[in-house]
Amino acid sequence: MEIAVCIKQVPDTAEVRINPETNTLIREGVPSIVNPFDENAVEEALRLREKHGGKVTIITMGPPQAIEALKQTIAMGADEVYLISDRAFAGSDTWATSYTLACAIKKLVAYDLILCGKQAIDGDTAQVGPGIAEWLSIPQVTFAVKIEVDGKKAKVERLLEEVNEIVEVPLPAVITVVKQINEPRIPSLKGMLKAKKAEIKTLSAQDVDADQTITGLKGSPTRVVKIFAPPVKGGGEIIEGSTDEVVSSLTQKLRERKII
Amino acid sequence: MLKKTDPAVIQSYLEDSSNLSGGFADGLFLPENEKEIIEITKECSSKAIPLTTSGGTTGTTGGCIPFGGWILGTEKLNKIIDINQKSKTAIVQPAVTLDALDIELKKLNLLYPPDPTEATAFIGGTAATNASGSRSFKFGATRNWIKRIKVIFSTGETQNIERGKLLASKQIHNNLSYKTPNIKTSAGYYYNDNSDLIDLFIGSEGTLGIITEIEVNLINRFHDTFDIIAFFKTEKDAVDFAEQIKTSDILTLEFFDHNSLGLLRPAYPQIPENSGAAVYFEAEALELDQLAQMLEKHNVKLEESWLGTNDKQKEELRKFRHAMPEHINEEFKKHNTIKYASDIAVPDDKFREMLNYYNSQLTSHNSQLFWVKFGHIGQNHLHVNLVPKTQNDIPIAKETILKFVKKAVSLGGTCSAEHGIGKIKHEYLQEMFGLKGISEMVKIKKHFDPSRILNQGNIFPRELLK
């Protein structure tokens, strides 16, 4: 079974700072990690390989430093990894990114299954996985919390807000996973030694046969107009006193605000 | 000043991690400044009311649990007074928790190295008990990092005690014959010919005075560390490896025996089958290739060794380490018994002899006693925990630990390397220092606390104070 997993390198913190002039992330001084949901996707691919045999190929699109993220997946046990990196990709939105990744997958993997995290923790769009499915014209299942592969089809349990939904999907397909699906393994020392020595193959737009009118800023129909931190919520008020005092004070306040 | 006598409030001050029961007190003081503490000590001294200082109640030997008198809760004294980036020092009040200090230091890229496992511990408490953590392998116990303390005595007098200013022997005027061994230890008052006065107070378990201010040394935080858990076929392989890696640049070195791994396996099914023991260590600047060779030489399969390089992975591995005391404490609870555990450390060249003794004793009796050996192998300091499953096992557990203490003492070791004596290990301390040593410690106590009201029952029985 041939599995492709798409990953993204993201800043390792919720305290991301934004450059107010360019509206882009300030990445200096913030350590980078594999997007946590993508780590779950890698783990799930490794587990499926352990069960059904085959190969796990990891693909990321990003700047040269994304090599570190790929090495992390080698340490976990990935078979092959590719960095898709080209100046022509700069400024890609989710449309251009999913196109580029779809090109790379088509070129590099005889895929039975494509796994992604449900979204990246920096952009939170959750669009790239579904976008890849559209570019490749194959089915997609999002928010998977359980995947069972049986020959040419998969049974997938989706984690929705109120209920879980079980769907069956023919393969190949794109499946995006939530963090509840598994606990990513801690890399082994053997894996890390392999990762340290690994030479990472880097491919350009041309290498993956990407049409350069659809990649990068030029190929991106969306523009980020503004990024800003939401205003901080004010602190709550603690009412102290005896039970009777607290109750009457609270009801009075609620009445003043016309809540009751 | 805040005083409380509500039994429900007092109840929460009658427990720590020792499972010691029966504590009681008439009331609780919650002073907000040193002036109030001086008033309290004067009042209690004049009326001979026992006064037990209480911090974060995270201790394991009942040190903060009162048996009569009043409690002095330090919790309102929780300010970080100063962090000096230039001199790399911090001044804190006693109720600042390790966690709270770390949050501030993180912002300045500084670190207070002592890392007692319980991050909600008060720094005052860690000073009073000379607490250790897994990183004490590299950095030593709390005492190594304390520069100055401010102490209020039961007389109401205040003294700033600064490291390097006064020898303990110059203060006591009595000729003392006992000496604290030169190993990791937290057993009785720290004293030898050239020991500093400050070290007599650090680890004195609140019996000499009340610490109201602590100045500590800091270092720059380090970032490029990695953590490894390696699984060995046999205990001997693990011990051989630990002995070899000890000389490298590592921060922690911890051991888990076969039974420890068995206890953890339900929560960690990925623990390799047939593992005889495991070693956890945190390293800085170690060549992975060399390390891999060293591990393979001791029959470790590299694909079965876990490696954490980023914060999330390191946190996972640390959780594994911390799961050990949690799981064994659960066992004690499950079998409805107090904790029977050793806290012994011995000199480097005696560790194997001690380990052989543990094993021979643990396998010699015919009972259902369950045991685990785990802990700080880097400092020759394993916690042997014995869980009695039947009533018949209880005397065996007690007797076994006492035998361990006797053996350790005969090897120049300590009965308590980090947990202190508190109210539950008097017998062991007597094994270590003899009646003469204990009576000398009582003299020290009476010298600094003439009214003998402070933390009665810690280190030695209160009857000796008469």
Chai-1 contact restraints between the chains, C-beta under 6 A:
chainA,res_idxA,chainB,res_idxB,connection_type,confidence,min_distance_angstrom,max_distance_angstrom,comment,restraint_id
A,I186,B,W306,contact,1.0,0.0,6.0,A-B,restraint_1
A,I186,B,Q313,contact,1.0,0.0,6.0,A-B,restraint_2
A,I186,B,E316,contact,1.0,0.0,6.0,A-B,restraint_3
A,P187,B,L307,contact,1.0,0.0,6.0,A-B,restraint_4
A,S188,B,E303,contact,1.0,0.0,6.0,A-B,restraint_5
A,S188,B,S305,contact,1.0,0.0,6.0,A-B,restraint_6
A,L189,B,A292,contact,1.0,0.0,6.0,A-B,restraint_7
A,L189,B,L302,contact,1.0,0.0,6.0,A-B,restraint_8
A,L189,B,S305,contact,1.0,0.0,6.0,A-B,restraint_9
A,L189,B,L307,contact,1.0,0.0,6.0,A-B,restraint_10
A,K190,B,L302,contact,1.0,0.0,6.0,A-B,restraint_11
A,K190,B,E303,contact,1.0,0.0,6.0,A-B,restraint_12
A,M192,B,L307,contact,1.0,0.0,6.0,A-B,restraint_13
A,L193,B,L288,contact,1.0,0.0,6.0,A-B,restraint_14
A,L193,B,A292,contact,1.0,0.0,6.0,A-B,restraint_15
